[in-house]
Amino acid sequence: MANILKNYPNAKFSVEGHTDSDGSDAYNQTLSEDRANVVREALLERGIKGENLNAVGFGEGSPVETNKTAAGKAKNRRTEVILQK
C-alpha cells in the first residue's frame, strides 16, 4: 500500500476505520478510530508524509454488507484508504 501511495506524493488520503455491529456504539467508535490510526502509523513508518494522511473512525455506521451474518460482519470490519484529492 505504501509503495502505491508514494506514487502520489502530493495527494491527500483518508484512512477510514469501520466495525461490525457487535459491541456498543462507543466501543465501536473507539475501535474504528484505533484501526484507522494503526494503519496511518504503519504508512508513516513506511515513508508516507503525515500531512497527507487523515485518520477517521466511522464505527458501525457505514456497513458494506449486512451485519446479520458472520460473513457480512467480517466484511464490515475493515480499514479503507481513500484518495481525497
DOROVO-923726 format. One record per residue: x, y, z of N, C-alpha, C, O in turn; residue in three letters; residue number from 1. Coordinates in pm, 1 decimal, decimal comma. Layout:
<rs>
r n.east:X&n.north:Y&n.up:Z&ca.east:X&ca.north:Y&ca.up:Z&c.east:X&c.north:Y&c.up:Z&o.east:X&o.north:Y&o.up:Z&code:ALA&pos:NUM;
...
</rs>
This chain:
<rs>
r n.east:82,8&n.north:-118,2&n.up:0,0&ca.east:0,0&ca.north:0,0&ca.up:0,0&c.east:87,5&c.north:125,0&c.up:0,0&o.east:64,2&o.north:216,7&o.up:-78,7&code:MET&pos:1;
r n.east:187,9&n.north:129,3&n.up:87,4&ca.east:273,9&ca.north:248,1&ca.up:95,8&c.east:343,3&c.north:273,7&c.up:-36,8&o.east:357,4&o.north:388,8&o.up:-78,3&code:ALA&pos:2;
r n.east:386,8&n.north:167,9&n.up:-103,7&ca.east:454,5&ca.north:186,0&ca.up:-232,3&c.east:361,9&c.north:249,1&c.up:-335,4&o.east:406,2&o.north:329,1&o.up:-417,8&code:ASN&pos:3;
r n.east:236,6&n.north:214,5&n.up:-331,7&ca.east:139,6&ca.north:275,0&ca.up:-423,7&c.east:118,8&c.north:421,8&c.up:-388,5&o.east:119,7&o.north:507,2&o.up:-477,0&code:ILE&pos:4;
r n.east:100,2&n.north:451,9&n.up:-260,3&ca.east:76,5&ca.north:590,3&ca.up:-218,6&c.east:196,2&c.north:679,6&c.up:-249,1&o.east:179,3&o.north:798,5&o.up:-275,7&code:LEU&pos:5;
r n.east:315,9&n.north:624,1&n.up:-245,6&ca.east:435,7&ca.north:702,7&ca.up:-275,8&c.east:435,6&c.north:754,1&c.up:-419,4&o.east:504,6&o.north:851,2&o.up:-450,3&code:LYS&pos:6;
r n.east:359,3&n.north:690,3&n.up:-506,8&ca.east:348,3&ca.north:736,8&ca.up:-645,4&c.east:267,5&c.north:865,6&c.up:-656,6&o.east:262,7&o.north:926,8&o.up:-763,3&code:ASN&pos:7;
r n.east:204,2&n.north:906,8&n.up:-547,3&ca.east:119,9&ca.north:1026,1&ca.up:-545,1&c.east:161,6&c.north:1115,1&c.up:-428,1&o.east:85,4&o.north:1130,7&o.up:-332,7&code:TYR&pos:8;
r n.east:281,3&n.north:1173,6&n.up:-434,0&ca.east:337,1&ca.north:1245,1&ca.up:-318,0&c.east:259,3&c.north:1369,5&c.up:-276,0&o.east:274,0&o.north:1414,4&o.up:-162,4&code:PRO&pos:9;
r n.east:178,5&n.north:1425,5&n.up:-362,7&ca.east:102,9&ca.north:1546,1&ca.up:-328,1&c.east:-44,4&c.north:1518,6&c.up:-299,3&o.east:-120,4&o.north:1610,8&o.up:-269,7&code:ASN&pos:10;
r n.east:-84,2&n.north:1393,3&n.up:-307,8&ca.east:-224,3&ca.north:1357,0&ca.up:-285,3&c.east:-253,8&c.north:1345,8&c.up:-136,4&o.east:-165,4&o.north:1315,1&o.up:-56,4&code:ALA&pos:11;
r n.east:-378,3&n.north:1371,1&n.up:-100,6&ca.east:-426,6&ca.north:1358,1&ca.up:36,8&c.east:-513,0&c.north:1232,3&c.up:45,7&o.east:-594,8&o.north:1205,3&o.up:-42,3&code:LYS&pos:12;
r n.east:-493,6&n.north:1156,6&n.up:152,8&ca.east:-566,8&ca.north:1032,2&ca.up:171,5&c.east:-635,6&c.north:1030,4&c.up:307,2&o.east:-583,9&o.north:1083,6&o.up:405,4&code:PHE&pos:13;
r n.east:-751,7&n.north:969,0&n.up:311,0&ca.east:-824,4&ca.north:946,8&ca.up:435,2&c.east:-815,6&c.north:798,3&c.up:468,9&o.east:-853,8&o.north:713,6&o.up:388,1&code:SER&pos:14;
r n.east:-765,5&n.north:766,9&n.up:587,7&ca.east:-760,6&ca.north:629,5&ca.up:636,2&c.east:-884,4&c.north:611,7&c.up:723,4&o.east:-897,0&o.north:674,9&o.up:828,2&code:VAL&pos:15;
r n.east:-975,8&n.north:525,0&n.up:679,3&ca.east:-1107,9&ca.north:515,7&ca.up:741,0&c.east:-1130,7&c.north:378,6&c.up:803,9&o.east:-1126,5&o.north:276,2&o.up:735,7&code:GLU&pos:16;
r n.east:-1154,7&n.north:378,4&n.up:934,9&ca.east:-1179,8&ca.north:254,6&ca.up:1007,5&c.east:-1328,2&c.north:229,2&c.up:1024,2&o.east:-1407,1&o.north:322,2&o.up:1040,8&code:GLY&pos:17;
r n.east:-1365,6&n.north:101,2&n.up:1019,6&ca.east:-1505,5&ca.north:59,2&ca.up:1030,4&c.east:-1514,8&c.north:-65,1&c.up:1118,4&o.east:-1416,1&o.north:-136,4&o.up:1136,9&code:HIS&pos:18;
r n.east:-1633,4&n.north:-90,6&n.up:1172,3&ca.east:-1658,1&ca.north:-209,4&ca.up:1253,7&c.east:-1788,1&c.north:-276,5&c.up:1211,2&o.east:-1865,5&o.north:-223,0&o.up:1131,8&code:THR&pos:19;
r n.east:-1809,4&n.north:-395,8&n.up:1266,8&ca.east:-1941,1&ca.north:-457,4&ca.up:1253,7&c.east:-2030,6&c.north:-402,9&c.up:1365,3&o.east:-1992,9&o.north:-308,2&o.up:1434,4&code:ASP&pos:20;
r n.east:-2147,1&n.north:-461,2&n.up:1382,7&ca.east:-2242,6&ca.north:-407,0&ca.up:1480,1&c.east:-2227,7&c.north:-465,1&c.up:1620,3&o.east:-2299,5&o.north:-423,8&o.up:1711,3&code:SER&pos:21;
r n.east:-2136,3&n.north:-559,5&n.up:1639,7&ca.east:-2116,0&ca.north:-615,2&ca.up:1773,7&c.east:-2053,3&c.north:-509,6&c.up:1863,6&o.east:-1962,3&o.north:-438,4&o.up:1821,3&code:ASP&pos:22;
r n.east:-2100,5&n.north:-499,1&n.up:1985,6&ca.east:-2046,8&ca.north:-400,9&ca.up:2079,8&c.east:-2130,0&c.north:-274,2&c.up:2081,9&o.east:-2217,4&o.north:-253,4&o.up:1997,8&code:GLY&pos:23;
r n.east:-2100,7&n.north:-190,1&n.up:2180,3&ca.east:-2173,9&ca.north:-63,8&ca.up:2193,6&c.east:-2127,5&c.north:36,6&c.up:2088,8&o.east:-2021,4&o.north:20,4&o.up:2028,6&code:SER&pos:24;
r n.east:-2207,3&n.north:139,7&n.up:2067,9&ca.east:-2169,0&ca.north:245,4&ca.up:1974,3&c.east:-2036,6&c.north:308,1&c.up:2014,8&o.east:-1950,6&o.north:332,0&o.up:1930,0&code:ASP&pos:25;
r n.east:-2019,5&n.north:335,0&n.up:2143,7&ca.east:-1896,3&ca.north:398,2&ca.up:2191,8&c.east:-1775,9&c.north:307,3&c.up:2169,6&o.east:-1670,1&o.north:353,0&o.up:2126,3&code:ALA&pos:26;
r n.east:-1791,9&n.north:179,2&n.up:2199,1&ca.east:-1682,6&ca.north:83,6&ca.up:2178,4&c.east:-1645,0&c.north:77,0&c.up:2030,9&o.east:-1527,1&o.north:81,9&o.up:1995,9&code:TYR&pos:27;
r n.east:-1745,9&n.north:65,8&n.up:1944,5&ca.east:-1719,5&ca.north:55,0&ca.up:1801,1&c.east:-1657,4&c.north:182,1&c.up:1744,9&o.east:-1573,9&o.north:175,3&o.up:1654,8&code:ASN&pos:28;
r n.east:-1696,7&n.north:296,9&n.up:1796,4&ca.east:-1635,7&ca.north:421,8&ca.up:1750,7&c.east:-1487,0&c.north:423,3&c.up:1784,9&o.east:-1403,5&o.north:456,0&o.up:1700,6&code:GLN&pos:29;
r n.east:-1454,8&n.north:387,8&n.up:1908,6&ca.east:-1315,0&ca.north:384,9&ca.up:1950,8&c.east:-1236,5&c.north:281,0&c.up:1871,4&o.east:-1124,6&o.north:307,9&o.up:1827,7&code:THR&pos:30;
r n.east:-1294,0&n.north:163,1&n.up:1852,5&ca.east:-1227,9&ca.north:57,2&ca.up:1776,9&c.east:-1200,1&c.north:101,5&c.up:1633,7&o.east:-1091,2&o.north:77,2&o.up:1581,7&code:LEU&pos:31;
r n.east:-1295,7&n.north:165,2&n.up:1570,2&ca.east:-1276,3&ca.north:209,8&ca.up:1431,7&c.east:-1168,4&c.north:317,3&c.up:1423,3&o.east:-1089,7&o.north:318,9&o.up:1328,6&code:SER&pos:32;
r n.east:-1164,1&n.north:406,0&n.up:1520,4&ca.east:-1058,6&ca.north:508,0&ca.up:1524,3&c.east:-922,5&c.north:442,9&c.up:1545,3&o.east:-824,1&o.north:482,0&o.up:1482,5&code:GLU&pos:33;
r n.east:-916,8&n.north:343,6&n.up:1633,8&ca.east:-791,2&ca.north:272,4&ca.up:1657,4&c.east:-743,8&c.north:202,2&c.up:1530,9&o.east:-624,8&o.north:205,8&o.up:1499,3&code:ASP&pos:34;
r n.east:-834,6&n.north:138,8&n.up:1458,4&ca.east:-797,6&ca.north:71,0&ca.up:1333,6&c.east:-739,5&c.north:170,5&c.up:1233,6&o.east:-636,5&o.north:143,9&o.up:1171,6&code:ARG&pos:35;
r n.east:-803,9&n.north:282,5&n.up:1218,3&ca.east:-755,2&ca.north:383,5&ca.up:1124,1&c.east:-618,8&c.north:436,3&c.up:1166,9&o.east:-530,4&o.north:454,6&o.up:1083,2&code:ALA&pos:36;
r n.east:-601,3&n.north:460,7&n.up:1295,5&ca.east:-473,6&ca.north:514,1&ca.up:1344,1&c.east:-359,4&c.north:414,8&c.up:1329,1&o.east:-246,8&o.north:455,0&o.up:1299,5&code:ASN&pos:37;
r n.east:-385,7&n.north:286,0&n.up:1348,8&ca.east:-281,5&ca.north:184,5&ca.up:1331,5&c.east:-234,4&c.north:181,3&c.up:1186,4&o.east:-114,4&o.north:174,6&o.up:1160,2&code:VAL&pos:38;
r n.east:-327,5&n.north:185,9&n.up:1093,2&ca.east:-289,9&ca.north:185,5&ca.up:951,5&c.east:-216,2&c.north:314,1&c.up:916,6&o.east:-116,9&o.north:310,2&o.up:843,9&code:VAL&pos:39;
r n.east:-262,7&n.north:427,2&n.up:966,7&ca.east:-194,0&ca.north:554,9&ca.up:941,7&c.east:-50,8&c.north:548,2&c.up:992,8&o.east:41,8&o.north:588,1&o.up:922,2&code:ARG&pos:40;
r n.east:-31,4&n.north:498,5&n.up:1114,0&ca.east:103,2&ca.north:487,8&ca.up:1171,2&c.east:191,8&c.north:395,8&c.up:1088,0&o.east:309,5&o.north:425,5&o.up:1067,5&code:GLU&pos:41;
r n.east:137,1&n.north:285,3&n.up:1040,2&ca.east:213,7&ca.north:193,7&ca.up:955,7&c.east:256,9&c.north:262,3&c.up:826,3&o.east:368,7&o.north:241,4&o.up:779,3&code:ALA&pos:42;
r n.east:169,4&n.north:343,3&n.up:769,1&ca.east:204,3&ca.north:416,2&ca.up:647,0&c.east:310,5&c.north:521,9&c.up:675,2&o.east:400,3&o.north:542,7&o.up:593,6&code:LEU&pos:43;
r n.east:301,0&n.north:588,4&n.up:789,5&ca.east:403,4&ca.north:686,3&ca.up:827,7&c.east:539,3&c.north:618,8&c.up:841,7&o.east:640,3&o.north:672,3&o.up:796,1&code:LEU&pos:44;
r n.east:542,2&n.north:501,9&n.up:904,3&ca.east:666,8&ca.north:427,2&ca.up:921,8&c.east:727,6&c.north:385,9&c.up:788,7&o.east:847,6&o.north:360,3&o.up:779,8&code:GLU&pos:45;
r n.east:645,1&n.north:379,7&n.up:686,2&ca.east:691,4&ca.north:339,5&ca.up:553,3&c.east:714,6&c.north:458,6&c.up:461,0&o.east:728,3&o.north:442,7&o.up:339,7&code:ARG&pos:46;
r n.east:718,9&n.north:577,8&n.up:519,5&ca.east:761,4&ca.north:694,4&ca.up:444,8&c.east:654,3&c.north:782,9&c.up:386,4&o.east:686,4&o.north:874,6&o.up:310,8&code:GLY&pos:47;
r n.east:528,8&n.north:759,9&n.up:417,9&ca.east:422,6&ca.north:848,3&ca.up:369,5&c.east:416,9&c.north:970,3&c.up:460,9&o.east:423,1&o.north:957,1&o.up:583,2&code:ILE&pos:48;
r n.east:405,1&n.north:1088,0&n.up:402,2&ca.east:404,0&ca.north:1212,0&ca.up:480,3&c.east:275,6&c.north:1224,3&c.up:563,2&o.east:165,2&o.north:1201,5&o.up:513,6&code:LYS&pos:49;
r n.east:293,2&n.north:1260,9&n.up:690,1&ca.east:180,8&ca.north:1273,4&ca.up:781,6&c.east:77,7&c.north:1375,1&c.up:738,4&o.east:-41,8&o.north:1355,6&o.up:760,5&code:GLY&pos:50;
r n.east:122,3&n.north:1483,7&n.up:676,9&ca.east:27,1&ca.north:1586,4&ca.up:634,9&c.east:-63,2&c.north:1538,9&c.up:520,9&o.east:-161,6&o.north:1605,0&o.up:487,6&code:GLU&pos:51;
r n.east:-29,5&n.north:1424,7&n.up:461,6&ca.east:-111,1&ca.north:1370,6&ca.up:353,1&c.east:-209,0&c.north:1263,6&c.up:400,1&o.east:-286,4&o.north:1210,6&o.up:320,4&code:ASN&pos:52;
r n.east:-205,9&n.north:1231,4&n.up:530,6&ca.east:-288,8&ca.north:1123,5&ca.up:583,9&c.east:-378,4&c.north:1172,9&c.up:696,5&o.east:-330,9&o.north:1230,4&o.up:794,4&code:LEU&pos:53;
r n.east:-506,2&n.north:1150,5&n.up:682,0&ca.east:-603,4&ca.north:1181,4&ca.up:786,9&c.east:-666,5&c.north:1049,6&c.up:830,7&o.east:-711,9&o.north:972,4&o.up:746,2&code:ASN&pos:54;
r n.east:-670,3&n.north:1022,6&n.up:960,3&ca.east:-733,0&ca.north:900,5&ca.up:1011,5&c.east:-866,4&c.north:934,9&c.up:1075,2&o.east:-877,1&o.north:1031,1&o.up:1151,3&code:ALA&pos:55;
r n.east:-968,1&n.north:855,4&n.up:1043,5&ca.east:-1102,0&ca.north:879,4&ca.up:1097,7&c.east:-1172,3&c.north:745,3&c.up:1119,6&o.east:-1152,8&o.north:650,5&o.up:1043,5&code:VAL&pos:56;
r n.east:-1253,0&n.north:739,3&n.up:1223,1&ca.east:-1331,4&ca.north:619,4&ca.up:1250,2&c.east:-1478,8&c.north:644,8&c.up:1228,2&o.east:-1530,3&o.north:751,3&o.up:1262,4&code:GLY&pos:57;
r n.east:-1546,6&n.north:546,8&n.up:1171,1&ca.east:-1689,6&ca.north:557,2&ca.up:1143,8&c.east:-1773,7&c.north:460,4&c.up:1226,1&o.east:-1895,1&o.north:452,2&o.up:1207,5&code:PHE&pos:58;
r n.east:-1709,8&n.north:387,0&n.up:1317,0&ca.east:-1785,2&ca.north:291,2&ca.up:1396,4&c.east:-1855,5&c.north:190,7&c.up:1307,4&o.east:-1799,1&o.north:142,3&o.up:1209,3&code:GLY&pos:59;
r n.east:-1979,3&n.north:159,9&n.up:1342,8&ca.east:-2057,8&ca.north:64,2&ca.up:1264,9&c.east:-2149,4&c.north:134,1&c.up:1164,4&o.east:-2236,2&o.north:70,0&o.up:1105,2&code:GLU&pos:60;
r n.east:-2131,2&n.north:263,5&n.up:1144,7&ca.east:-2224,7&ca.north:344,7&ca.up:1068,1&c.east:-2220,8&c.north:333,6&c.up:917,7&o.east:-2310,1&o.north:385,5&o.up:850,7&code:GLY&pos:61;
r n.east:-2119,5&n.north:267,1&n.up:861,3&ca.east:-2109,0&ca.north:258,4&ca.up:715,2&c.east:-2082,3&c.north:115,2&c.up:670,6&o.east:-1977,3&o.north:86,6&o.up:612,9&code:SER&pos:62;
r n.east:-2176,1&n.north:25,4&n.up:696,9&ca.east:-2152,6&ca.north:-113,8&ca.up:657,6&c.east:-2154,1&c.north:-131,5&c.up:506,2&o.east:-2224,9&o.north:-60,6&o.up:434,7&code:PRO&pos:63;
r n.east:-2074,4&n.north:-227,6&n.up:458,5&ca.east:-2076,3&ca.north:-263,2&ca.up:316,5&c.east:-2157,2&c.north:-390,4&c.up:293,1&o.east:-2191,4&o.north:-423,2&o.up:179,5&code:VAL&pos:64;
r n.east:-2187,3&n.north:-461,6&n.up:401,4&ca.east:-2266,0&ca.north:-584,6&ca.up:397,0&c.east:-2358,9&c.north:-586,9&c.up:518,0&o.east:-2349,2&o.north:-502,5&o.up:607,1&code:GLU&pos:65;
r n.east:-2447,0&n.north:-682,8&n.up:519,7&ca.east:-2536,9&ca.north:-699,4&ca.up:633,5&c.east:-2458,0&c.north:-740,6&c.up:757,8&o.east:-2357,0&o.north:-810,2&o.up:747,6&code:THR&pos:66;
r n.east:-2503,5&n.north:-698,2&n.up:872,3&ca.east:-2445,3&ca.north:-743,0&ca.up:998,3&c.east:-2523,1&c.north:-861,4&c.up:1055,8&o.east:-2504,7&o.north:-897,1&o.up:1172,2&code:ASN&pos:67;
r n.east:-2608,9&n.north:-921,7&n.up:975,5&ca.east:-2690,1&ca.north:-1034,3&ca.up:1021,1&c.east:-2622,4&c.north:-1169,1&c.up:997,8&o.east:-2671,3&o.north:-1272,0&o.up:1044,5&code:LYS&pos:68;
r n.east:-2509,7&n.north:-1169,1&n.up:925,4&ca.east:-2436,2&ca.north:-1293,2&ca.up:901,0&c.east:-2290,6&c.north:-1274,5&c.up:940,8&o.east:-2239,5&o.north:-1162,6&o.up:943,9&code:THR&pos:69;
r n.east:-2224,4&n.north:-1385,9&n.up:971,2&ca.east:-2082,4&ca.north:-1379,8&ca.up:1006,6&c.east:-2000,1&c.north:-1327,2&c.up:889,4&o.east:-1906,6&o.north:-1249,6&o.up:909,2&code:ALA&pos:70;
r n.east:-2034,0&n.north:-1368,7&n.up:768,5&ca.east:-1959,9&ca.north:-1322,5&ca.up:650,9&c.east:-1977,8&c.north:-1172,4&c.up:630,5&o.east:-1882,5&o.north:-1102,2&o.up:596,9&code:ALA&pos:71;
r n.east:-2097,9&n.north:-1124,3&n.up:650,6&ca.east:-2123,2&ca.north:-980,9&ca.up:637,2&c.east:-2048,9&c.north:-901,3&c.up:742,1&o.east:-1990,0&o.north:-797,6&o.up:711,6&code:GLY&pos:72;
r n.east:-2051,2&n.north:-949,2&n.up:866,2&ca.east:-1978,8&ca.north:-881,1&ca.up:973,3&c.east:-1830,1&c.north:-875,4&c.up:943,2&o.east:-1765,4&o.north:-773,4&o.up:966,9&code:LYS&pos:73;
r n.east:-1775,7&n.north:-984,4&n.up:891,1&ca.east:-1632,3&ca.north:-987,6&ca.up:859,2&c.east:-1596,8&c.north:-880,6&c.up:756,3&o.east:-1491,8&o.north:-817,3&o.up:766,8&code:ALA&pos:74;
r n.east:-1682,4&n.north:-860,1&n.up:658,0&ca.east:-1655,6&ca.north:-757,9&ca.up:556,0&c.east:-1669,5&c.north:-616,7&c.up:611,3&o.east:-1606,8&o.north:-523,8&o.up:560,3&code:LYS&pos:75;
r n.east:-1750,1&n.north:-599,7&n.up:713,8&ca.east:-1768,6&ca.north:-467,1&ca.up:773,1&c.east:-1654,1&c.north:-427,7&c.up:865,3&o.east:-1635,3&o.north:-309,4&o.up:893,5&code:ASN&pos:76;
r n.east:-1577,5&n.north:-525,3&n.up:912,5&ca.east:-1459,0&ca.north:-497,3&ca.up:995,3&c.east:-1343,5&c.north:-469,2&c.up:900,4&o.east:-1275,5&o.north:-561,1&o.up:854,8&code:ARG&pos:77;
r n.east:-1321,9&n.north:-340,8&n.up:871,0&ca.east:-1225,0&ca.north:-307,0&ca.up:766,5&c.east:-1165,2&c.north:-169,7&c.up:789,7&o.east:-1216,4&o.north:-88,8&o.up:867,1&code:ARG&pos:78;
r n.east:-1055,2&n.north:-146,3&n.up:720,1&ca.east:-995,5&ca.north:-13,4&ca.up:710,7&c.east:-973,8&c.north:14,7&c.up:563,0&o.east:-921,3&o.north:-69,9&o.up:490,6&code:THR&pos:79;
r n.east:-1013,5&n.north:131,9&n.up:518,4&ca.east:-1000,1&ca.north:171,5&ca.up:378,4&c.east:-911,6&c.north:294,7&c.up:369,1&o.east:-911,9&o.north:379,6&o.up:458,3&code:GLU&pos:80;
r n.east:-836,6&n.north:303,7&n.up:261,3&ca.east:-757,3&ca.north:423,4&ca.up:232,6&c.east:-819,8&c.north:487,2&c.up:109,5&o.east:-821,9&o.north:427,5&o.up:1,8&code:VAL&pos:81;
r n.east:-870,7&n.north:608,8&n.up:126,0&ca.east:-949,0&ca.north:677,0&ca.up:23,0&c.east:-874,0&c.north:801,3&c.up:-25,0&o.east:-830,0&o.north:882,9&o.up:56,0&code:ILE&pos:82;
r n.east:-860,0&n.north:815,0&n.up:-155,9&ca.east:-799,9&ca.north:934,3&ca.up:-214,7&c.east:-893,9&c.north:1052,4&c.up:-195,6&o.east:-1010,6&o.north:1045,7&o.up:-234,3&code:LEU&pos:83;
r n.east:-844,1&n.north:1160,8&n.up:-136,1&ca.east:-924,9&ca.north:1280,7&ca.up:-113,6&c.east:-908,8&c.north:1381,9&c.up:-226,3&o.east:-1006,8&o.north:1438,4&o.up:-274,8&code:GLN&pos:84;
r n.east:-784,4&n.north:1404,3&n.up:-267,4&ca.east:-758,5&ca.north:1494,4&ca.up:-380,3&c.east:-616,5&c.north:1480,5&c.up:-426,0&o.east:-575,0&o.north:1548,0&o.up:-520,2&code:LYS&pos:85;
</rs>
